């Protein structure tokens, strides 16, 4: 243990040496006045190292500012940590760390305060102040004062005072009212004291005192207070002088109200006013102000929006009254206006004027005035609208129609309409290639124009201007627009081969969906041999195909061709159609015959796989099959649907997407260039299911007995295989399951769950799986139980000598649990340990044998079940009395034992050799009685008191440690043990080698 402590100490010193060069003068934390501080001196290896302060392992923020809670002050190498305003929660362990290395720890303990002088009951007259005062044993910055279980706060009603030494604390309750009476409490840490405040009613008092009044110059103002009685007279004072009614100031009495009415306030009416009645008084200040007031007529005129034409001047005026100096500011759209070439601000004693010269559209916006003096400010806002010509219309131009006889297009209105609605658009037109512009006239306010005076194929450019009440605005020029732009037809669709022969191939197609805006004049048909890149025209160029079919006769027997068709309108030929399928120029083939050996090779709940043999070829009757189609229909429908959209060439097919357990008819049709052959159906319908399998369980170990504790959740899960899916039935004791038992089933498993098991859920549960192939069942016994309750009282009876019959009342759970049994244990007064006499007893009686007289016995009976063991029922003490005979023994006289011994070394010192700067440890073992004193010597000089050596003697093991060995530590070391019976010593030598 000592070695580990030394190692830990060495590790800490090594960690400190990484960040601190020198550490000294560590002073623990001390209380100083209302704060605490501790200090240390240290030299940091890195001046930029970060210093952290922790309290009880939590980092505490600190600063060099003396006004914060935790302060760090550094003077040279001296660091002083201070804690201001100590409270109880500041107690704890404080640690200083440098770059994560612990440097110093100190613990702060705050003595708890108590009351040396407690607060006393106070009587105060109504409207007087009451003072509570107490003295505490420890300085506290403040106490918690409470009244009616509510913490009081410093304010107009309550005032807390603390003496300079922070020992005397006072609470002043100002202007006491009957509602203030009650118990007041002072709390200091864990101590508290309480006292009563009694408020006495002394007669008339103020129910409502005077309030400070801010009056407006040349207006009427009232200064009002209220007494508790109507009959009491009073006196008004201003600045200490009594006031009487005058033409300007009236003293009014209305019931319990006392008023001082100023008819027309003047500046000389300002001052401090006081009203006294029945020895009580109330005071208030009256301040007569001269705030800014705007002329109402000017304000109404100013609020009306001002509309001017572009280039004209705009002027705004406002008159006002109020104490000077008054500051006037004008704003436009929230930005303050300043004098400039186009902005003029004029001001006289009671009037201001804003002039905006040569207004344009950018001058429009909100105009606001703000007048301010020492008593406040006034604001008003209006709007300036400057009317001008509209800006140019906006593009892009949207061409609605461009035909041989008409051009119709539209555009967007101007971004700025000049402040008034657009009344008209003025257009001009220029034909591309000419210099002259032609005026087209006015089109109205709609941004759209239809030009019917155009020549087919010509291109035109237009100038568009917007017009409002102020005139015609800017111009927008369009790009050129062509009249009668050519539109070619799209490609024909649905080109197909109708029939093929050795000297002729018949084609058919549909007209294109896009005719190019005109009628289709005809079609051209083209052919191309397989492997060639050249298309050849079938019809003469000057003889268009008028219909939508054509017989291509320019073919060579046995050659494979593809075809395409092009539509033609007045603009010309459009895009060709997609090429047709390749076709041989030969006489048609005959359809193939029926497939043979059609059968189902595999089946699941959603798929069925078919296999067949290709039909036989019969010369002149049936040709070879090139592909196959598979058709399907549900048994309840009469219509067939195709499973594959294109023919397959293999002799097998998997039908997907079937409904589980649904029935279907399937057939296969062979196909070649001659068409479809006769269909071949299956002999019987198929069912979407795997091959039939009798239900069977797949679990390796089947549970047949489960014990669970009452209140716990019980789950039973069985895995199985069956095809088709079986009907799953659970039974409890041969009956349907209770409602609170839930069952979850899947295709391969079934789970029974009882969320909260109860004793009545015990029973035999049966799972039955049944399908068309057969059925399978399994059973499991679920026993829901709990720790048994203990048996009843235990009785003892002796029927036969040396035996005891133990009987007990059955446990209350015995009737509910047929697996409950009992265990009997005994303990006698000699062995004093409990021994099991019998286990798994299913009755309530047991006879214990070998009962010896003269011993006391106790018996315990436990109830046990599958969950555990109950508490024990304990019997009373049992003892068979026996007569005691006289026993005598002649023992030889004993000799006194002397254990004293002279010192002796059981383990001597051993020769030591170590390296410089390493640790060295020596030990030996010494015996002796009385305990000998041990002294260590180096070169015949005692080292027991030398701080460079750590010497200990624990239970006869004498050890000496040198934490850091140096060359001076070499030499002979002697251990001497001495007591009253003698002296003994042993020695060794220490050889110190140089550092590696």
Secondary structure, DSSP 8 states (H G I E B T S, - for coil): -HHHHHHHHHHHHHHHHHHEEEEEEEEEEEEETTEEEEEEEEEESSTT--EEEEETTEEE--BS-TTSSEEEEEETTEEEEEE-S--GGG-EEEEEEETTEEEEEEEE------EEE----EEEETTS-EEEEEEESS--S--EEEETTEE--SSSSEEEEE-TTS-EEEEEE-S--GGG-EEEEEEETTEEEEEEEEEE--S--EEE----EEEETTS-EEEEEEES-SS---EEEETTEE----SSEEEEEETTEEEEEESS--GGG-EEEEEEETTEEEEEEEEEE---EE-HHHHHHHHS-EEEETTS-EEEEEEEE-SS--EEEEEETTEE---BTTEEEEE-SSEEEEEE-S--GGG-EEEEEEEEETTEEEEEEEEEEEE------EEEEEEEEE-SS-EEEEEE--S--TTS---EEEEEEEETT----EEEEE--SSSEEEE----TT-EEEEEEEEEETTEEEEEEE---EESS--------EEEEEEEE-SS-EEEEEE--S--TTS---EEEEEEEETT----EESS-TTS-B-SSEEEE----TT-EEEEEEEEEETTEEEEE------EESS---------EEEEEEEE-SS-EEEEEE----BTTTB----EEEEEEEETT----EES-SS-B-SSEEEE----TT-EEEEEEEEEETTEE---EE-SS-EESS-S-EEEEE--SS---EEEEETTS-EEEEEEEEEES--EEEEEETTEE--TTEEEEE-SSEEEEEESS--GGG-EEEEEEEE-SS-EEEEEEEEEEE--------EEEE-SSTT-EEEEE---TTTTT-TT-EEEEEEEETTT-S-EEEEEEE-SSEEEE----TT-EEEEEEEEE-SS-B---EE---EE---------------------EEEEEEE----EEEETTS-EEEEEEEEEES--EEEEEETTEE-TT-TTSEEEEETTEEEEEESS--GGG-EEEEEEEEETTEEEEEEEEEEEE---
